[in-house]
């Protein structure tokens, strides 16, 4: 609005090209295009760097010599913090989602009289879509930000520099166990989430008289709706965003300079980029699935 007012407030006259409204507008558009181009190049650079780190970590993960006892200890601590300590919270969220989603699906099915659609609808809503996204969001907000803060503090205090001086590869000791631990934790928590959501939804439906299916009938309706493609989709939506989020959080933490004030900014960038990658993967896989 101010730019438009400034354009109309210019006094006529003068031969300067800079004062011509068309010239000013053209320069403004050029600046905006330059900013957009720089942003696009930065996104491409970030994607290329993340993909290269992903390939390098996968190469390290399959070799046994890169898993000494010290690295396995870091992996165990990461799984303990990310998976074990978050199980109660994820179970609570799964219980609420099961009551809110599965019972509504059962109400719809029972009202329409299409009881055979119960299993497919549950698989479509909970297994394919909600479980991977919600669990990844919980882990990114809880553990991803903690990884950025921890590695940022290590970088500021000089611990990373000491590891490099001792000949310890930080990508093996610092990045690899955290990324693998985050991916394994998300997979385990997603299975817990699905199990709790289905059980809570069925129990709540039976309690309120929404469904008359027996436990085995409910299990059979869910299992009959599952296919190998559903398992593959679940693995991709669960593991791939977790691996990419772990890489992004580690990169942001290690990218902190020797200043404490940069850690909060790194946490914000790590969280935002991880969530963006999560939804890009989820939406992309869903589009490819339903095409």
Residue, then its C-alpha position, 0 to 999 in steps of 0.5 A: x500500500x505504501x509503495x502504491x501511494x509513493x508511486x502516485x505521490x511522485x511529482x511530474x516533470x524531470x528527465x531522470x529515468x529513475x523518477x519515471x514510474x515505469x522504470x521504478x516498477x521495472x526495477x522493483x520487479x527485477x529485485x523481487x525476481x532476484x530475491x526469488x531466484x536466490x531463494x530457489x537456488x538456496x533451496x536447490x543447494x540445501x536439497x543437494x547437500x541433504x541428499x549427499x549427506x543422506x547417501x554418505x550416512x547410508x553408506x556408513x550405516x551398512x558397514x560394521x566398522x563404523x559402529x564401535x561401542x562408543x557409537x552404539x552407546x550414543x545410539x542407545x541414548x538417542x533411542x532412549x530419549x526419542x522413543x522410550x521416554x516419548x512412548x507415554x505421550x505418543x500413546x496418549x495422542x494415539x488414544x485421543x486420535x483413536x477416539x476422535x477418528x476411528x469412532x467417527x469412521x464407525x459411526x459413518x459406516x454404521x449409519x450408511x450400513x456399509x460395515x465392510x468399509x470399516x477396515x479400509x476407512x481405518x487403514x486409509x485415515x489412521x495407517x496411511x495418513x495420520x500416524x506417520x505425520x503425527x508421530x514425526x511431528x511429535x519427534x521433530x518438536x521433541x527430539x529434533x529441536x533437542x538435537x539442534x540445541x545439543x550439537x549447537x552447544x557442543x559446537x560453541x563449547x569446542x567439543x566438536x573441535x576437540x573431536x576433530x583434533x583427536x581424529x574422530x570423524x564427527x559424522x560417525x560419532x555425532x551424526x550417524x547414531x542420532x539420525x539412525x536412532x531418530x528413524x528407528x524411534x519414529x518407526x517404533x512409535x508409529x507402530x505404537x500409535x497405530x496399535x493404541x489408536x485402533x484399540x482405543x477406537x474399538x473399545x470406545x465404539x463397543x462401550x457406546x454401542x457404535x459397533x457390534x463387531x467382535x474383537x476378531x471381526x474388527x481385527x479381520x476387517x483391518x487386516x483385510x484392508x491392509x496390502x503390501x503397498x500400504x506397508x511400503x507407504x507406511x515405511x516410506x512416510x515414517x522412515x524417510x521424513x525421520x531420516x531427513x529431519x535428523x540430517x537437517x537438525x544435525x546440520x543446523x546444530x553443527x552449523x552454529x558458529x562459536x556464539x550462543x545467540x545463534x542456537x535459537x535461530x538454528x533450532x527455529x530453522x531446523x524445526x521449520x525445515x524438518x516440518x516442511x520436508x515432512x509434509x512434502x514427503x507425505x503429500x508427494x507419496x499420497x499423490x503418487x499413491x492415488x494417481 
